Amino acid sequence: MHRTDEDDELLKSIRRYVTPDRRYLKLGGSLLGMTDRERAKFLRKLGEAAGEVTSRELGVLLEGGWRERRTAAWLIAVADRTDFRERLGELLLLDAKLGTDRAARFLTPAGLWQQWIDGPPAKDHDTPDSYYEFIDQLCAFAEADRIASAHQEQHDNA
């Protein structure tokens, strides 16, 4: 098998942003289960990574699998990278925040959401609406970290 420069770039970005301390696993529900101290440490490191990642690296991560995309989405949110808003809108269910209706095709009775709910492993049969509060909590953490990072940067530059 022949590795390309793109493969090498993806692997380098994964090692730098996705896998340290199994970061990709902590972005989501487990973030809510952390102690305040654990969460603060994790979000500080995430904020540092968000400040270091380049647009090129984010683009490479967004072309990867779910782990890479999840990590890239968080780095983009924490760094407030509005230049990736449209790309993220294509990948995530951000309709409520952006005033769009891109998810509708997935939420039809026989759509991908229902197929996922019905498929293995067994899941609660929640509606997509039941996840909004959870997503709002995660967005609040990302927003709080973005603000804290900006304040720290101002303090460092003073």
Secondary structure, DSSP 8 states (H G I E B T S, - for coil): ----HHHHHHHHHIIIIISGGGHHHHSSHHHHTS-HHHHHHHHHHHHHHHHH--HHHHHHHHTS-HHHHHHHHHHHHHTT-GGGHHHHHHHS--HHHHT--GGGGGSSTTSHHHHHHHSSS------GGGGHHHHHHHHHHHHHHHHHHHHHHHHHH-
